């Protein structure tokens, strides 16, 4: 099969089992059912061609996980506020696409606590629960607040960073499935909430109680499809720019990573890369 990579689509089955599919050229009808390939040999070969995931143009270099330079410099989804939501500038009248901003940013978001390589705080839109957690390889996660809009969710997240990281150590995430029990997780979340109460009270006074609403602590515990991990440590991930072919048994999937042979590859990183896939 030949096509342009996109990030894997992911969903929960039976409340915990994680299902993956790999759409080629963004076509869900051509999606490869990844779970069915676990335990089987696969080969992924990059052809050297990269197409922008937005406009489809040929590009020598990929920006922001699959965009050409022109789209990366002009599209709102490639703006710096996407990774720093507290810096949203829609209200200043400088959004790259106000209509897009209204649909994507001026909508309710959730602030959540998860455990990936450790405890972390993050934000996501309601429609991305639980896929956001699955993309990050979370072993357990729960929403803690429903927030009026993206900017404010970023402000809340930024306040939490004083007590909990917003980053994942990808090596630890890929090599370990050790996670706190539900009781331990809930206790840690309660501790964080107690520490953050003065800051949250202040924000609710400033923006209104309805702008930042508590949600029930209801942990989700995904079960990723991993047969085995033959690697004991990871020095890096496979890079199709340096080594076009990746071949070996597909041992499993976690986050947006495939475990292939003795290596791992971040599929999302290579969105837009044309590949030949055989299995």
C-alpha positions as CSV (number, residue, x, y, z in Angstrom):
1,X,0.0,0.0,0.0
2,X,1.2,3.5,-0.8
3,X,0.0,6.8,0.7
4,X,0.7,9.8,2.7
5,X,0.9,9.3,6.5
6,X,-1.5,11.0,8.9
7,X,-1.6,10.6,12.7
8,X,-3.3,7.4,13.7
9,X,-7.0,7.6,14.7
10,X,-7.6,6.1,18.1
11,X,-10.7,5.2,20.1
12,X,-11.6,3.2,23.2
13,X,-13.4,-0.1,22.9
14,X,-15.3,-1.7,25.8
15,X,-14.3,1.3,28.0
16,X,-10.6,0.4,28.1
17,X,-9.2,-1.3,25.0
18,X,-7.5,1.1,22.6
19,X,-8.2,0.7,18.9
20,X,-5.8,2.2,16.3
21,X,-6.1,2.7,12.6
22,X,-3.7,4.4,10.2
23,X,-5.4,6.5,7.5
24,X,-3.4,7.0,4.3
25,X,-3.8,10.4,2.5
26,X,-6.2,11.3,5.3
27,X,-8.7,8.9,3.8
28,X,-10.4,6.9,6.6
29,X,-11.8,4.5,4.1
30,X,-8.2,3.5,3.4
31,X,-7.3,3.2,7.0
32,X,-5.1,0.3,8.0
33,X,-6.4,-1.6,11.1
34,X,-3.2,-1.5,13.2
35,X,-4.3,-3.7,16.0
36,X,-4.8,-6.6,13.6
37,X,-1.1,-6.4,12.5
38,X,0.4,-6.7,16.0
39,X,2.7,-9.7,16.2
40,X,3.2,-9.7,12.4
41,X,6.2,-8.4,10.3
42,X,5.7,-5.0,8.6
43,X,7.8,-2.7,6.5
44,X,7.4,1.0,6.2
45,X,9.5,2.7,3.5
46,X,9.5,6.5,2.9
47,X,9.6,7.4,-0.8
48,X,11.2,10.8,-0.1
49,X,8.1,12.7,-1.1
50,X,6.3,15.0,1.4
51,X,2.9,16.6,0.8
52,X,1.5,19.3,3.0
53,X,-1.4,17.9,5.0
54,X,-3.4,21.1,4.4
55,X,-2.9,22.2,0.8
56,X,-1.3,19.1,-0.6
57,X,1.7,20.9,-2.1
58,X,5.0,19.1,-2.4
59,X,7.4,20.4,0.2
60,X,11.0,19.6,0.9
61,X,10.5,20.1,4.7
62,X,7.7,19.4,7.1
63,X,6.7,22.0,9.6
64,X,4.4,21.5,12.6
65,X,3.9,17.8,11.9
66,X,3.1,17.9,8.2
67,X,2.6,21.5,6.9
68,X,4.5,23.3,4.2
69,X,6.2,26.5,5.0
70,X,3.5,28.7,3.6
71,X,0.7,27.0,5.5
72,X,2.8,26.9,8.7
73,X,3.2,30.6,8.5
74,X,-0.5,31.4,7.7
75,X,-2.8,28.8,9.2
76,X,-4.3,29.4,12.7
77,X,-3.7,25.8,13.7
78,X,0.1,26.4,13.2
79,X,0.2,29.6,15.3
80,X,2.2,29.6,18.5
81,X,-0.9,29.9,20.7
82,X,-1.8,26.3,19.8
83,X,1.0,25.1,22.1
84,X,0.6,28.0,24.5
85,X,-3.2,28.5,24.8
86,X,-2.8,31.1,27.5
87,X,-1.4,33.3,24.7
88,X,-4.6,33.2,22.6
89,X,-4.9,36.5,20.9
90,X,-8.4,36.2,19.4
91,X,-9.7,39.1,21.6
92,X,-6.9,41.3,20.2
93,X,-8.3,40.9,16.7
94,X,-5.1,39.3,15.4
95,X,-6.3,35.7,15.0
96,X,-5.1,34.3,11.7
97,X,-8.7,33.1,10.9
98,X,-11.4,34.5,13.2
99,X,-14.0,32.0,12.1
100,X,-11.7,29.1,12.8
101,X,-10.9,30.7,16.2
102,X,-14.6,30.9,17.0
103,X,-15.2,27.3,16.2
104,X,-12.0,25.9,17.7
105,X,-11.1,28.2,20.6
106,X,-14.3,30.0,21.8
107,X,-15.8,26.7,22.8
108,X,-15.7,24.7,26.1
109,X,-12.5,23.0,27.0
110,X,-11.5,20.6,29.7
111,X,-8.5,20.8,32.0
112,X,-7.3,17.3,32.9
113,X,-4.8,15.4,35.0
114,X,-3.3,12.3,33.6
115,X,-0.4,9.9,34.3
116,X,1.9,9.3,31.3
117,X,5.5,9.1,32.4
118,X,4.3,10.8,35.6
119,X,1.5,13.1,36.6
120,X,0.8,15.9,34.1
121,X,-1.8,18.6,33.5
122,X,-3.3,19.4,30.1
123,X,-6.2,20.8,28.2
124,X,-8.4,19.5,25.4
125,X,-11.7,20.2,23.7
126,X,-14.6,18.1,24.7
127,X,-14.8,16.3,21.4
128,X,-11.2,15.2,22.0
129,X,-11.9,13.3,25.2
130,X,-10.5,10.6,25.4
131,X,-8.5,10.6,22.2
132,X,-6.2,13.4,23.5
133,X,-5.2,11.1,26.4
134,X,-4.7,8.1,24.1
135,X,-2.5,10.2,21.7
136,X,-0.3,11.0,24.7
137,X,0.0,7.4,26.0
138,X,-1.8,8.2,29.3
139,X,-2.2,5.3,31.6
140,X,-5.0,7.0,33.6
141,X,-6.7,10.3,33.2
142,X,-9.6,12.4,34.3
143,X,-11.1,15.9,33.6
144,X,-11.0,18.2,36.6
145,X,-12.5,21.4,35.2
146,X,-14.8,22.4,32.3
147,X,-13.7,25.9,31.2
148,X,-15.5,28.4,29.0
149,X,-12.9,28.8,26.3
150,X,-9.4,27.8,25.2
151,X,-7.7,31.0,26.5
152,X,-9.0,30.5,30.0
153,X,-8.2,26.8,30.0
154,X,-4.6,27.8,29.2
155,X,-4.6,30.2,32.1
156,X,-5.8,27.4,34.5
157,X,-3.2,25.0,33.1
158,X,-0.5,27.6,33.5
159,X,-1.4,28.0,37.2
160,X,-1.3,24.3,37.7
161,X,2.3,24.1,36.3
162,X,3.6,25.4,39.6
163,X,2.7,22.0,41.1
164,X,2.6,19.5,38.2
165,X,4.3,19.2,34.9
166,X,2.6,19.6,31.5
167,X,5.2,17.4,29.7
168,X,5.7,13.7,29.1
169,X,9.1,11.9,29.1
170,X,8.4,9.9,26.0
171,X,11.1,7.3,26.8
172,X,9.6,6.5,30.2
173,X,6.1,6.5,28.7
174,X,7.1,4.0,26.0
175,X,9.1,1.7,28.3
176,X,6.8,1.5,31.3
177,X,3.2,0.8,32.1
178,X,3.6,1.3,35.8
179,X,0.7,3.5,37.0
180,X,-0.9,4.5,40.2
181,X,-4.1,2.7,41.3
182,X,-7.4,4.6,41.1
183,X,-7.2,5.3,44.8
184,X,-3.7,6.7,44.5
185,X,-4.6,8.7,41.5
186,X,-7.7,10.2,43.0
187,X,-5.7,11.1,46.2
188,X,-3.0,12.8,44.2
189,X,-5.7,14.8,42.2
190,X,-7.4,15.8,45.4
191,X,-4.0,17.0,46.8
192,X,-3.4,19.1,43.6
193,X,-6.9,20.5,43.8
194,X,-6.4,21.6,47.4
195,X,-3.1,23.3,46.5
196,X,-4.8,25.1,43.6
197,X,-7.9,26.2,45.4
198,X,-6.8,29.7,46.2
199,X,-5.7,30.3,42.6
200,X,-8.9,28.8,41.2
201,X,-11.0,30.8,43.6
202,X,-9.3,34.0,42.4
203,X,-9.8,33.1,38.7
204,X,-13.5,32.4,39.3
205,X,-13.9,35.8,41.0
206,X,-12.2,37.4,38.0
207,X,-14.0,35.4,35.2
208,X,-17.1,34.2,36.9
209,X,-17.9,30.9,38.6
210,X,-19.6,29.5,35.5
211,X,-16.4,30.1,33.5
212,X,-14.5,27.4,35.4
213,X,-16.6,24.5,36.7
214,X,-15.5,21.5,38.6
215,X,-16.1,18.1,37.0
216,X,-16.4,14.7,38.7
217,X,-13.2,12.8,39.2
218,X,-13.8,9.8,37.0
219,X,-10.5,8.1,35.9
220,X,-10.2,6.5,32.5
221,X,-7.7,3.7,32.3
222,X,-6.7,2.7,28.7
223,X,-5.3,-0.7,27.9
224,X,-2.8,-0.2,25.0
225,X,-2.3,-3.1,22.5
226,X,1.3,-4.1,23.3
227,X,2.4,-7.7,22.8
228,X,5.9,-7.3,24.0
229,X,8.7,-4.8,24.3
230,X,12.0,-6.3,23.2
231,X,13.9,-3.1,23.7
232,X,15.3,-2.3,27.2
233,X,16.1,1.3,26.5
234,X,15.6,3.9,23.8
235,X,18.3,6.2,22.6
236,X,16.0,7.8,20.0
237,X,13.1,7.2,17.6
238,X,13.3,6.0,14.0
239,X,13.8,8.9,11.5
240,X,12.6,8.4,8.0
241,X,14.7,11.4,6.8
242,X,17.9,9.5,7.8
243,X,16.8,5.9,7.3
244,X,13.9,5.5,4.8
245,X,13.1,1.9,5.7
246,X,11.7,0.6,9.0
247,X,11.2,-3.2,9.1
248,X,10.4,-5.7,11.8
249,X,7.7,-7.3,13.8
250,X,5.0,-4.8,15.0
251,X,5.1,-5.4,18.7
252,X,2.5,-2.9,19.8
253,X,1.2,0.7,19.8
254,X,1.1,3.4,22.5
255,X,0.4,7.1,22.1
256,X,1.2,7.8,18.4
257,X,4.2,5.4,18.5
258,X,4.6,2.0,16.8
259,X,7.0,-0.5,18.4
260,X,8.6,-2.1,15.3
261,X,11.5,-4.5,15.7
262,X,14.0,-3.0,18.2
263,X,12.8,0.6,17.4
264,X,9.9,2.9,17.8
265,X,8.5,5.5,15.4
266,X,6.3,8.5,16.1
267,X,3.8,8.4,13.2
268,X,2.4,11.8,14.0
269,X,5.8,13.4,13.5
270,X,5.9,12.2,9.9
271,X,2.5,13.3,8.8
272,X,2.6,14.1,5.1
273,X,5.4,11.7,4.3
274,X,4.6,9.3,1.5
275,X,5.3,5.7,2.4
276,X,5.0,2.2,1.0
277,X,3.5,0.0,3.7
278,X,3.7,-3.8,3.4
279,X,2.6,-6.5,5.8
